[in-house]
Amino acid sequence: MKKQYKKIVLAYSGGLDTSVLIPWLKENYGAEIIAVSGNVGQASELEGLEEKALKTGASKLYIEDLQEEFVNDYVIPTVKAGAAYEKYLLGTSFARPIIAKRIVEIAKKEGADAICHGCTGKGNDQVRFELAIKAFAPEMDIIAPWRFWELNSREKEIEYAEKHNIPLKINKETNYSKDKNLWHLSHEGLDLEDPANEAPIQKPGFLELGVSPYDAPDTPTKISLHFEKGIPVSLNGEEMKPLDIILKLNELGGANGIGLLDVVENRLVGMKSRGVYETPGGTILYAAHEKLEEITLDKETAHYKQQVALKFADLVYNGQWYTPLRKALSAFVDSTQETVTGDVTLKLYKGNIIPCSVTSPFSLYSSGMATFDEDDCYNQSDSEGFINLFGLPLKVRALNDKELFEKEGIHFPSVE
């Protein structure tokens, strides 16, 4: 006997899982179902969503525009950190916490006694949603049907949808598991489940945010980005909000085959999974930001920040956005961005990002110091003392070993 609820708030995308969940929840719990969809840039996927949700049994649908908050409070902090999880730029990972946070707010407003999500029990999203829910509503019950229901495959879900006259935009032949927002589009399932199969990036209709590098133009596209304290503020000389910059970079990057990633990643739950990601604008933004940091961060800060980026990426991937450690790491990152101001020019060409120039009023690069020509600011003879001190532990160790070997009558090893 399932615990009964009066009102359930459902994280609703209109995709396969959540489409069948509305009638399934009503059948099994007899509760009022309130659907909530967070707009993080799904674009056309939101069309007709309200009509579909109401027709399949929801009492109402909230469509919350979270795009600005998503970019400013989740995307940009991750870009500034330079965080990537096994080359993956965290498109789904940092979208879940903001959606879950808004769902909790609506659940409290509506007086709901449970929140439901359609995440599979094999995936990462269940963790991301539920950790965010626990952070803001620790008393709230969570329903996760994929862990116990009878619709334990996407094929069974499709059959259930067809039986209940639930309209779907996919069928058994086009049944890739996808997640789309303004930052990326992910593809999983079907032939991608075997890493021996080549990703069908040239197959018509597979890619949605751009073209494959094979089909990109034969001439490069040149762009310039200006950053203020690590935040992109203008593109090609035009001041724009970070959201609009990302959207425009998606167009430019997509047209040039930028940002495709085919990777077998390590899921939080312990298994490996294969995904193909499209992140055209994000890939450009990461490359430009990293290029600017090359001339504005000192060695020790830059190297330590790389270690922080790895941990930051783990936290985001693992759904730990609302943890004290993530907030503390963001504070560190923000302190490193005080001088990350300047301009970066890049060329986009057939899937490649080619650096052209980088300038900053805070640049630590000195052509006078680095030149191979004659200069009057660097005394090369200083290197001798530096090397003597830097190599002193190695020299002392070698002299000690030589003495010990000779006492034992053993020939000191020669370099071979």
C-alpha positions as CSV (number, residue, x, y, z in Angstrom):
1,M,0.0,0.0,0.0
2,K,1.5,3.3,-1.2
3,K,1.5,6.2,1.2
4,Q,-1.3,8.6,0.0
5,Y,-0.9,12.3,-0.7
6,K,-3.3,15.1,-1.3
7,K,-1.1,17.2,-3.5
8,I,2.0,16.3,-5.4
9,V,4.2,18.8,-7.3
10,L,5.9,17.2,-10.3
11,A,9.1,18.3,-11.9
12,Y,7.7,18.4,-15.5
13,S,9.6,18.7,-18.7
14,G,7.1,17.2,-21.1
15,G,9.6,14.5,-22.1
16,L,8.9,10.8,-22.0
17,D,9.3,10.2,-18.3
18,T,7.3,13.1,-17.0
19,S,4.6,12.8,-19.7
20,V,3.6,9.4,-18.4
21,L,4.0,10.4,-14.8
22,I,1.0,12.7,-14.5
23,P,-1.6,9.9,-15.3
24,W,0.5,7.3,-13.5
25,L,0.6,9.4,-10.3
26,K,-3.2,10.0,-10.4
27,E,-3.8,6.3,-10.9
28,N,-1.5,5.3,-8.0
29,Y,-1.9,8.1,-5.5
30,G,-5.2,9.7,-6.4
31,A,-3.7,13.1,-5.6
32,E,-3.9,16.5,-7.3
33,I,-0.9,16.9,-9.6
34,I,0.7,20.3,-10.0
35,A,3.3,20.3,-12.7
36,V,6.3,22.7,-12.7
37,S,8.6,23.3,-15.6
38,G,11.7,25.5,-15.2
39,N,12.6,27.4,-18.3
40,V,16.4,27.2,-18.6
41,G,16.4,27.7,-22.3
42,Q,14.7,24.7,-23.8
43,A,13.0,27.0,-26.4
44,S,10.6,25.0,-28.6
45,E,10.4,22.2,-26.0
46,L,8.1,24.5,-24.0
47,E,5.6,24.9,-26.8
48,G,2.2,23.4,-26.1
49,L,3.4,22.2,-22.6
50,E,0.5,23.7,-20.6
51,E,-2.1,22.1,-22.9
52,K,-0.4,18.8,-22.7
53,A,0.0,18.8,-18.9
54,L,-3.7,19.8,-18.4
55,K,-5.0,17.2,-20.9
56,T,-3.0,14.4,-19.2
57,G,-4.4,15.2,-15.7
58,A,-2.5,18.1,-14.1
59,S,-4.5,20.7,-12.3
60,K,-2.1,23.4,-13.3
61,L,1.3,24.0,-14.8
62,Y,3.8,26.5,-13.7
63,I,6.4,27.5,-16.4
64,E,9.0,29.5,-14.6
65,D,11.5,31.7,-16.5
66,L,14.8,30.9,-14.8
67,Q,17.2,31.8,-17.7
68,E,18.8,35.0,-16.3
69,E,19.2,33.5,-12.8
70,F,20.5,30.3,-14.3
71,V,23.2,32.1,-16.3
72,N,24.2,34.7,-13.6
73,D,24.1,32.5,-10.5
74,Y,25.0,29.0,-11.8
75,V,26.6,29.1,-15.3
76,I,29.0,32.1,-14.9
77,P,30.3,31.0,-11.5
78,T,31.2,27.6,-13.0
79,V,32.8,29.2,-16.0
80,K,34.9,31.5,-13.7
81,A,36.0,28.4,-11.8
82,G,37.0,26.7,-15.1
83,A,35.2,23.6,-13.8
84,A,34.8,20.6,-16.2
85,Y,33.9,17.1,-15.2
86,E,35.9,14.7,-17.4
87,K,35.8,17.3,-20.2
88,Y,32.0,17.6,-19.8
89,L,30.9,21.2,-19.2
90,L,28.2,20.4,-16.7
91,G,25.2,21.5,-18.7
92,T,22.6,19.2,-17.1
93,S,24.4,19.3,-13.7
94,F,24.1,22.9,-12.8
95,A,20.6,23.2,-14.3
96,R,19.0,20.8,-11.8
97,P,19.7,22.7,-8.6
98,I,18.0,25.9,-9.8
99,I,15.0,24.0,-11.1
100,A,14.7,22.0,-7.9
101,K,14.9,25.1,-5.8
102,R,12.0,26.7,-7.7
103,I,10.0,23.5,-7.4
104,V,10.4,23.6,-3.6
105,E,9.3,27.2,-3.5
106,I,6.1,26.3,-5.5
107,A,5.5,23.2,-3.4
108,K,5.5,25.3,-0.2
109,K,3.3,27.9,-1.8
110,E,0.8,25.3,-2.9
111,G,0.8,23.4,0.3
112,A,2.0,20.2,-1.3
113,D,2.9,17.2,0.8
114,A,5.2,15.5,-1.8
115,I,7.5,16.3,-4.7
116,C,8.0,13.9,-7.6
117,H,10.7,13.6,-10.2
118,G,11.1,11.3,-13.2
119,C,14.8,10.6,-12.9
120,T,16.1,7.1,-13.4
121,G,17.5,5.2,-10.5
122,K,20.7,4.6,-12.5
123,G,21.4,8.3,-13.2
124,N,22.9,11.4,-11.6
125,D,19.9,13.6,-11.8
126,Q,18.0,11.9,-9.0
127,V,20.8,12.9,-6.7
128,R,20.9,16.5,-7.9
129,F,17.2,17.0,-7.5
130,E,16.9,15.4,-4.2
131,L,19.9,17.1,-2.6
132,A,18.5,20.4,-3.6
133,I,15.1,19.5,-2.2
134,K,16.7,18.3,1.1
135,A,18.6,21.6,1.3
136,F,15.4,23.7,1.2
137,A,12.6,21.4,2.3
138,P,14.2,18.6,4.5
139,E,10.7,17.6,5.7
140,M,9.3,17.1,2.2
141,D,8.5,13.5,0.9
142,I,10.1,12.7,-2.4
143,I,8.5,10.3,-4.9
144,A,10.9,8.7,-7.4
145,P,8.9,6.2,-9.4
146,W,11.8,4.9,-11.5
147,R,13.1,3.1,-8.4
148,F,10.0,0.9,-8.0
149,W,7.4,1.2,-10.8
150,E,6.5,-1.3,-13.4
151,L,7.4,1.0,-16.3
152,N,11.1,0.0,-16.0
153,S,12.2,0.7,-19.6
154,R,11.7,3.5,-22.1
155,E,9.9,1.1,-24.4
156,K,7.3,0.3,-21.6
157,E,6.9,4.0,-21.0
158,I,6.2,4.6,-24.7
159,E,3.6,1.7,-24.7
160,Y,2.0,3.3,-21.6
161,A,1.9,6.7,-23.3
162,E,0.3,5.2,-26.5
163,K,-2.3,3.3,-24.4
164,H,-3.2,6.5,-22.5
165,N,-3.2,8.7,-25.6
166,I,-0.3,10.8,-24.3
167,P,1.3,12.7,-27.3
168,L,5.1,12.2,-27.6
169,K,7.7,13.8,-29.9
170,I,9.6,10.6,-30.1
171,N,9.0,6.9,-31.0
172,K,10.9,3.7,-30.4
173,E,13.3,4.5,-33.3
174,T,14.2,8.0,-32.2
175,N,14.2,7.3,-28.5
176,Y,17.4,9.0,-27.5
177,S,17.4,10.3,-23.9
178,K,18.1,14.1,-24.3
179,D,18.4,17.1,-22.1
180,K,18.4,20.6,-23.5
181,N,18.9,24.0,-22.1
182,L,20.5,27.3,-23.2
183,W,24.0,25.9,-22.4
184,H,23.9,22.5,-24.0
185,L,22.1,19.4,-25.4
186,S,22.9,15.9,-24.3
187,H,22.3,12.6,-26.1
188,E,22.2,9.2,-24.5
189,G,20.8,5.8,-25.3
190,L,20.1,3.6,-28.4
191,D,23.2,3.0,-30.5
192,L,25.2,5.3,-28.2
193,E,25.1,2.8,-25.4
194,D,27.8,0.8,-27.2
195,P,31.1,2.8,-27.3
196,A,32.1,0.7,-30.3
197,N,29.5,2.6,-32.3
198,E,30.5,5.9,-33.9
199,A,28.3,8.7,-32.9
200,P,25.9,9.6,-35.8
201,I,26.9,13.3,-35.8
202,Q,26.3,13.6,-39.6
203,K,22.9,11.8,-39.4
204,P,20.2,14.3,-40.3
205,G,18.3,15.4,-37.2
206,F,20.8,14.1,-34.6
207,L,22.5,17.4,-33.9
208,E,20.3,20.2,-32.9
209,L,22.5,23.1,-31.8
210,G,24.8,23.1,-34.8
211,V,26.5,21.1,-37.5
212,S,29.3,18.5,-37.4
213,P,32.8,19.8,-38.2
214,Y,32.6,17.9,-41.5
215,D,29.8,20.1,-42.6
216,A,31.1,23.4,-41.2
217,P,32.1,26.3,-43.5
218,D,35.5,26.3,-45.2
219,T,36.3,29.9,-43.9
220,P,36.8,30.7,-40.3
221,T,34.6,33.0,-38.2
222,K,36.5,35.6,-36.1
223,I,35.0,36.8,-32.8
224,S,36.2,38.9,-29.9
225,L,35.0,38.8,-26.3
226,H,35.5,41.3,-23.5
227,F,35.5,40.2,-19.9
228,E,35.2,42.2,-16.7
229,K,36.4,40.3,-13.6
230,G,35.9,37.0,-15.3
231,I,32.4,37.8,-16.6
232,P,31.7,38.2,-20.4
233,V,30.2,41.6,-21.0
234,S,30.5,42.2,-24.8
235,L,30.8,40.2,-28.0
236,N,32.4,41.7,-31.1
237,G,32.3,45.2,-29.5
238,E,28.6,45.1,-28.6
239,E,27.7,45.2,-24.9
240,M,25.4,42.3,-24.0
241,K,24.2,40.4,-21.0
242,P,25.9,37.1,-20.4
243,L,22.7,35.3,-21.3
244,D,22.6,37.0,-24.7
245,I,26.3,36.4,-25.3
246,I,25.8,32.7,-24.7
247,L,22.9,32.5,-27.0
248,K,24.8,34.3,-29.8
249,L,27.9,32.1,-29.2
250,N,25.7,29.1,-29.6
251,E,24.7,30.3,-33.1
252,L,28.3,31.1,-34.1
253,G,29.8,28.0,-32.5
254,G,27.1,25.7,-33.8
255,A,27.5,26.9,-37.3
256,N,31.2,26.1,-37.1
257,G,30.9,22.7,-35.6
258,I,32.2,23.8,-32.2
259,G,31.6,22.1,-28.9
260,L,30.9,18.4,-29.7
261,L,32.0,16.0,-27.0
262,D,31.7,12.2,-27.2
263,V,32.7,10.8,-23.9
264,V,32.3,7.8,-21.6
265,E,32.0,9.3,-18.2
266,N,31.9,8.0,-14.6
267,R,28.5,8.5,-13.1
268,L,28.1,9.3,-9.5
269,V,26.2,6.0,-8.9
270,G,29.3,4.0,-10.0
271,M,28.8,3.0,-13.6
272,K,30.2,4.3,-16.8
273,S,27.9,5.8,-19.3
274,R,28.4,7.2,-22.8
275,G,27.0,10.6,-23.9
276,V,27.3,13.0,-26.8
277,Y,27.1,16.6,-25.8
278,E,26.6,19.8,-27.8
279,T,28.0,22.8,-26.0
280,P,28.9,25.3,-28.7
281,G,28.7,28.6,-26.9
282,G,30.0,27.2,-23.6
283,T,33.0,25.7,-25.2
284,I,33.9,29.1,-26.7
285,L,33.4,30.9,-23.5
286,Y,35.6,28.4,-21.5
287,A,38.4,28.8,-24.1
288,A,38.3,32.6,-24.1
289,H,38.2,32.8,-20.3
290,E,41.1,30.3,-20.0
291,K,43.1,32.3,-22.5
292,L,42.6,35.6,-20.6
293,E,43.6,33.9,-17.3
294,E,46.9,32.9,-19.0
295,I,48.1,36.5,-18.8
296,T,46.3,37.7,-15.8
297,L,46.9,35.0,-13.1
298,D,50.2,34.4,-11.5
299,K,51.6,30.8,-11.6
300,E,50.8,29.8,-8.0
301,T,47.2,31.0,-8.2
302,A,46.6,29.5,-11.7
303,H,48.0,26.1,-10.7
304,Y,46.1,26.0,-7.4
305,K,42.9,27.2,-9.2
306,Q,43.2,24.1,-11.5
307,Q,43.0,21.9,-8.4
308,V,40.0,23.9,-7.2
309,A,38.3,23.5,-10.6
310,L,38.5,19.7,-10.3
311,K,36.8,19.7,-6.9
312,F,34.3,22.4,-8.0
313,A,33.3,20.2,-11.0
314,D,32.9,17.1,-8.7
315,L,30.6,19.1,-6.5
316,V,28.5,20.4,-9.3
317,Y,28.3,17.0,-11.1
318,N,27.4,15.3,-7.8
319,G,24.5,17.7,-7.1
320,Q,26.2,19.4,-4.2
321,W,25.6,23.0,-5.4
322,Y,24.0,24.1,-2.1
323,T,26.8,23.0,0.1
324,P,29.1,25.1,2.3
325,L,32.2,23.8,0.4
326,R,30.8,24.9,-3.1
327,K,30.0,28.3,-1.7
328,A,33.5,28.6,-0.2
329,L,35.2,27.5,-3.4
330,S,33.1,30.2,-5.3
331,A,34.4,32.8,-2.9
332,F,38.0,31.7,-3.6
333,V,37.3,31.8,-7.4
334,D,35.8,35.2,-7.2
335,S,38.9,36.5,-5.5
336,T,41.0,35.2,-8.4
337,Q,38.9,37.0,-10.9
338,E,39.6,40.6,-9.7
339,T,42.2,41.0,-12.5
340,V,40.6,38.8,-15.2
341,T,39.6,41.7,-17.3
342,G,40.5,42.1,-21.0
343,D,39.8,41.1,-24.6
344,V,40.2,37.8,-26.4
345,T,40.0,37.2,-30.1
346,L,39.4,33.7,-31.5
347,K,38.8,32.1,-34.8
348,L,36.2,29.3,-35.1
349,Y,37.0,26.8,-37.8
350,K,35.6,23.3,-38.4
351,G,35.3,22.3,-34.7
352,N,38.5,24.1,-33.7
353,I,38.9,27.3,-31.6
354,I,42.1,29.1,-32.7
355,P,43.4,31.8,-30.4
356,C,44.3,35.1,-32.2
357,S,45.1,37.6,-29.5
358,V,44.6,38.4,-25.8
359,T,45.1,41.7,-24.0
360,S,44.5,43.0,-20.5
361,P,45.3,46.1,-18.5
362,F,46.3,43.6,-15.8
363,S,48.5,41.5,-18.0
364,L,51.5,39.9,-16.2
365,Y,53.2,39.2,-19.5
366,S,56.3,41.3,-20.1
367,S,57.7,41.2,-23.7
368,G,60.9,42.9,-22.3
369,M,61.4,40.0,-19.8
370,A,60.6,37.3,-22.3
371,T,62.4,38.6,-25.4
372,F,65.2,36.6,-27.1
373,D,66.7,40.0,-28.1
374,E,68.9,42.2,-26.0
375,D,67.2,43.7,-23.0
376,D,68.0,45.9,-20.0
377,C,65.6,44.5,-17.4
378,Y,66.8,40.9,-16.9
379,N,70.3,39.9,-15.8
380,Q,70.8,36.4,-17.2
381,S,73.8,35.8,-14.9
382,D,71.4,35.7,-12.0
383,S,70.2,32.3,-13.2
384,E,73.5,30.7,-12.0
385,G,72.8,31.4,-8.4
386,F,69.1,30.5,-8.7
387,I,70.0,27.1,-10.3
388,N,72.6,26.5,-7.6
389,L,70.1,27.0,-4.8
390,F,67.2,25.3,-6.6
391,G,69.4,22.2,-7.4
392,L,71.1,22.2,-4.0
393,P,69.0,19.3,-2.5
394,L,69.7,17.2,-5.6
395,K,73.4,17.9,-5.4
396,V,73.7,17.2,-1.7
397,R,71.8,13.9,-2.2
398,A,74.1,12.9,-5.1
399,L,77.3,13.7,-3.1
400,N,76.1,11.7,-0.1
401,D,75.2,8.7,-2.3
402,K,78.6,8.9,-4.0
403,E,80.4,8.8,-0.6
404,L,78.3,5.9,0.6
405,F,78.9,3.9,-2.5
406,E,82.7,4.4,-2.4
407,K,82.8,3.3,1.3
408,E,81.1,0.0,0.2
409,G,83.5,-0.3,-2.7
410,I,80.7,0.0,-5.2
411,H,81.1,2.0,-8.3
412,F,78.9,5.1,-8.2
413,P,76.3,4.6,-10.9
414,S,76.9,6.4,-14.1
415,V,74.3,8.0,-16.3
416,E,73.2,5.6,-19.0
